[in-house]
Amino acid sequence: MSAVRATPADPTPGLLVADGDSGDQRAIPPELGPNSLAVLSGPTFLYSNACGDVPTGSIGGLVHLDTRLISGWSLTVNGGELLLLRAETIDHYSAQYVLTNPELPGLPPNTLGLRRLRYVGDGFHERVELVSFRLEPVRVELRLAVAADFADLFEVKSRVRDRSAEITRDHAADGSELCFSYRRGDFSAETRVCCSKPADRIEGDDLIWELELGPRVEWQVDLHVPLPPGWGWSSRSGATSPTSSMAGPTTRCAGGLRTGRCCTATTWRWSAPCGSPATTLRHCGSTWRSRASGFCCPAPDCPGSSPSSAGTP
């Protein structure tokens, strides 16, 4: 008989668990809204609200092999939540979000256009692009609030045990990476958030970029949450990871892929006509789909790709 894998809910398989460690199913779990989106690839999926955020305490997050590696992932501008213009899945493993800002102190509504393009495969990848439609430079604070609770998938649907005392942090002093580690019994896990452009500062578990954007000047950052060591993607058929072909350039998929230390980037840019911010952003949402495929490579027909099989061990 094969050994039972340790999980956050059962870190010592074979031993009895006290009754107090098992929670009843929550009658009314925090909802992500009717337009929530999920992207998945094999045993990895991310579930968020329509703006791409995962509010802390919700049922959303990044889950791999039944362990939630990310339990909070929220993007704000100048302390305010963003407004949704368009969101949709591109493929089962990728999604896009087109957002703008509400009225904020010193920042009129629809001043900024923000796009989030994400996919899951060999971990979680997200690109954030920001552009200003003001005629003069504008100062912006972009904040990404991150949380990791390492909950078991079944706990997420019932009651999540507080593991804060067992979670250690080793965030990079230069703002290039957040690192959360957890160990209990035979189970251990790690969550790293790598940035292509280091944050100007880290406050707690928040990455903060202080930006000055010129008229229609685009700023972007690529974020990558790699799988914990030894937690690589696998399937019963022995197929490789859906993103295994991203180790080097590919000619089957557009986008000019190139790999960095922690994340993969492409060279596509905004391709919307001039016009009002709201009109431009909506157009971006409709034209982005065809150009975003490069970042979300490989497509299902690319070498090394495989169909989704949620729950595959």
C-alpha positions in Angstrom: 0.0 0.0 0.0 1.4 3.4 -1.0 2.1 5.9 1.8 -0.5 8.5 2.6 0.6 12.0 1.7 0.8 14.5 4.6 -1.6 17.5 4.2 -2.2 20.6 6.2 -5.3 19.1 7.7 -3.5 15.8 8.4 0.2 16.5 8.8 0.8 13.1 10.5 -1.1 10.5 8.5 -2.2 7.5 10.5 -2.5 9.3 13.8 -5.9 10.2 15.3 -6.9 13.8 15.2 -8.6 15.5 18.1 -12.2 16.3 17.5 -11.5 20.0 18.1 -9.3 20.1 14.9 -12.2 19.3 12.6 -14.6 22.2 11.9 -18.2 22.1 10.8 -19.1 23.3 7.3 -19.6 27.0 7.3 -23.3 27.8 6.7 -22.5 31.1 4.8 -18.9 31.3 3.6 -17.7 34.7 2.4 -18.6 34.9 -1.3 -16.5 36.2 -4.2 -19.5 37.5 -6.1 -21.6 36.2 -9.0 -19.0 37.1 -11.5 -16.0 35.3 -9.8 -13.5 33.6 -12.1 -11.4 30.5 -11.7 -8.4 29.4 -13.8 -7.0 25.9 -13.4 -4.4 23.5 -14.8 -4.1 20.0 -13.5 -3.9 20.0 -9.6 -3.5 23.8 -9.6 -6.3 26.4 -9.6 -6.9 30.0 -8.6 -10.3 31.4 -7.6 -10.9 35.1 -7.3 -13.5 37.8 -7.6 -14.4 39.6 -10.8 -11.6 42.1 -10.3 -9.0 39.4 -9.9 -8.6 39.9 -6.1 -8.7 37.3 -3.4 -10.0 39.0 -0.3 -8.5 37.5 2.9 -11.0 35.3 4.7 -12.8 34.3 1.5 -13.1 30.9 -0.1 -10.8 32.0 -2.9 -7.1 31.6 -3.4 -4.3 29.7 -5.1 -4.6 25.9 -4.4 -2.1 23.3 -5.5 -2.4 19.6 -4.5 -5.3 20.5 -2.1 -3.2 23.1 -0.2 -4.0 26.8 -0.4 -0.7 28.6 -1.1 -2.2 32.0 -1.5 -5.2 33.1 0.7 -5.1 36.8 0.0 -4.2 38.7 -3.2 -5.6 42.2 -3.5 -4.4 45.1 -5.7 -5.2 48.7 -4.8 -4.2 52.1 -6.1 -3.8 55.0 -3.7 -5.6 52.9 -1.1 -8.7 52.5 -3.2 -10.1 49.3 -4.8 -10.3 49.3 -8.6 -13.4 49.3 -10.7 -14.1 46.5 -13.2 -14.6 47.2 -16.9 -14.1 43.7 -18.3 -13.1 40.3 -17.1 -13.1 36.9 -18.8 -11.3 33.6 -19.0 -9.1 33.2 -22.1 -8.6 29.5 -21.7 -9.3 27.2 -18.8 -5.8 28.1 -17.4 -5.8 31.9 -18.1 -7.9 35.0 -17.6 -7.8 38.7 -18.1 -9.1 41.7 -16.2 -9.4 45.3 -17.4 -9.9 47.8 -14.6 -9.8 51.6 -13.9 -9.8 53.7 -10.8 -12.7 55.3 -8.9 -12.5 58.9 -7.7 -9.7 59.2 -5.3 -7.9 62.1 -3.6 -5.9 63.8 -6.3 -7.0 61.2 -8.8 -10.2 61.8 -10.9 -12.1 58.7 -11.9 -11.0 56.8 -15.1 -7.5 58.4 -14.9 -5.8 55.1 -14.9 -6.1 51.9 -17.0 -5.0 48.7 -15.3 -4.8 45.3 -16.9 -4.2 41.9 -15.2 -3.3 38.9 -17.2 -2.8 35.6 -15.4 -2.4 31.9 -15.9 -1.6 28.8 -13.8 0.6 26.0 -14.8 4.1 25.7 -13.2 2.8 27.8 -10.4 0.9 31.1 -10.8 1.9 34.0 -13.1 0.3 37.4 -13.3 1.3 40.5 -15.3 0.0 43.9 -14.1 0.1 46.8 -16.6 -0.7 50.4 -15.6 -1.1 53.4 -17.9 -2.2 57.0 -17.2 -4.5 59.0 -19.4 -3.8 62.3 -17.7 -2.0 65.0 -19.7 0.4 65.7 -16.9 2.5 63.2 -14.7 0.6 61.5 -11.9 1.9 59.9 -8.8 0.4 56.5 -7.9 0.9 54.1 -5.1 0.3 50.5 -6.3 -0.1 48.0 -3.4 -0.4 44.2 -3.6 -1.6 42.7 -0.3 -0.6 39.0 0.0 -1.6 36.4 2.5 -0.8 32.7 2.8 -2.6 30.4 5.3 -1.6 27.0 3.9 -5.1 25.6 4.6 -6.3 22.3 3.4 -8.9 22.5 0.6 -11.5 20.9 2.8 -10.8 23.4 5.6 -11.4 26.3 3.1 -15.0 25.0 2.8 -15.5 24.7 6.6 -13.2 26.3 9.3 -9.6 27.2 8.6 -7.3 26.5 11.5 -5.1 29.4 12.6 -1.5 28.6 11.6 -0.1 32.0 12.0 2.3 30.9 14.8 3.7 28.2 12.6 4.2 30.4 9.5 7.6 32.1 9.1 8.4 35.0 6.8 11.7 35.7 5.0 10.8 38.6 2.7 13.7 40.0 0.6 15.0 43.3 1.9 15.3 44.7 -1.7 11.5 44.2 -2.3 12.0 41.5 -5.0 10.3 38.6 -3.2 7.9 37.6 -0.4 8.5 34.3 1.2 6.2 32.4 3.6 7.1 29.0 5.0 5.0 26.5 7.0 5.9 23.2 8.7 3.9 21.0 11.0 4.8 17.3 11.6 5.6 15.7 8.3 4.0 18.4 6.3 5.9 21.5 5.0 5.1 24.1 2.3 6.4 27.3 1.0 4.9 30.3 -0.9 7.2 32.7 -2.7 6.0 35.8 -4.6 8.7 36.9 -7.1 8.6 40.3 -8.8 10.3 41.3 -12.1 10.5 44.8 -10.7 11.3 45.0 -7.0 8.8 46.9 -4.9 9.9 50.2 -3.4 9.1 48.9 0.0 7.4 46.1 1.9 4.9 46.8 4.6 4.0 43.6 6.5 3.1 41.3 3.7 2.3 44.0 1.2 4.4 44.9 -1.9 4.3 48.7 -2.6 5.4 50.5 -5.7 5.6 54.3 -5.7 5.2 55.3 -9.4 5.2 58.5 -11.4 3.4 57.9 -14.7 3.7 60.3 -17.6 0.9 60.7 -20.2 0.2 57.3 -21.7 3.4 55.9 -20.4 2.9 52.2 -19.6 4.4 50.5 -16.5 4.3 46.8 -15.9 5.4 44.1 -13.5 5.4 40.4 -13.7 4.6 38.3 -10.7 5.3 34.6 -10.2 4.4 32.2 -7.4 6.4 29.1 -8.2 5.3 25.7 -6.9 7.0 24.6 -3.6 10.1 22.4 -3.9 9.1 18.9 -4.7 5.5 19.9 -5.6 6.0 19.8 -9.4 3.1 19.2 -11.8 2.4 15.6 -12.8 -0.3 13.5 -14.3 -1.3 9.9 -14.5 -0.3 9.8 -18.2 3.1 11.2 -17.5 2.5 14.4 -19.5 4.7 17.4 -18.8 3.6 20.6 -17.2 1.3 22.8 -19.3 4.0 25.5 -19.2 7.0 23.2 -19.5 7.7 24.6 -23.0 8.2 28.1 -21.4 11.7 27.1 -20.3 12.9 28.6 -23.6 11.6 30.4 -26.6 8.8 28.8 -28.6 7.9 29.3 -32.3 4.5 27.7 -32.1 3.0 30.5 -30.0 3.2 34.2 -30.5 4.6 36.6 -27.9 8.3 36.3 -28.0 8.6 34.5 -24.7 11.7 35.0 -22.5 12.4 33.8 -19.1 13.7 35.7 -16.1 14.7 34.8 -12.6 11.2 34.1 -11.3 8.8 35.0 -14.0 8.1 34.8 -17.7 7.4 38.0 -19.7 6.4 38.9 -23.2 6.7 42.1 -25.3 3.1 42.8 -26.3 1.8 46.3 -25.6 -1.4 48.3 -25.5 -3.1 48.4 -28.9 -6.2 50.6 -28.4 -7.1 53.7 -30.4 -7.1 57.1 -28.7 -10.3 58.2 -27.1 -11.9 58.7 -23.7 -10.4 56.5 -20.9 -13.5 54.4 -20.5 -13.9 53.8 -24.2 -10.2 53.1 -24.7 -10.2 50.6 -21.8 -13.3 48.7 -23.1 -11.6 48.5 -26.5 -8.5 47.2 -24.8 -10.5 44.5 -23.3 -11.8 43.3 -26.6 -8.5 43.5 -28.5 -6.4 42.2 -25.7 -7.7 38.6 -26.0 -6.0 38.0 -29.4 -2.7 39.5 -28.2 -2.6 38.0 -24.7 -2.2 34.4 -26.0 1.6 35.0 -26.1 1.8 35.5 -22.4 -0.5 32.6 -21.7 1.4 30.1 -23.9 1.5 27.3 -24.5 -1.9 27.0 -26.0 -3.5 23.6 -25.9 -2.0 22.6 -29.2 1.6 23.6 -28.3 4.2 21.0 -27.5 4.3 20.0 -23.8 0.7 21.1 -23.1 -2.0 18.8 -21.8 -5.7 19.1 -21.1 -6.8 20.1 -17.6 -7.4 17.4 -15.1 -8.4 19.0 -11.8 -7.5 16.9 -8.8 -4.9 14.8 -10.6 -2.4 13.6 -8.0 
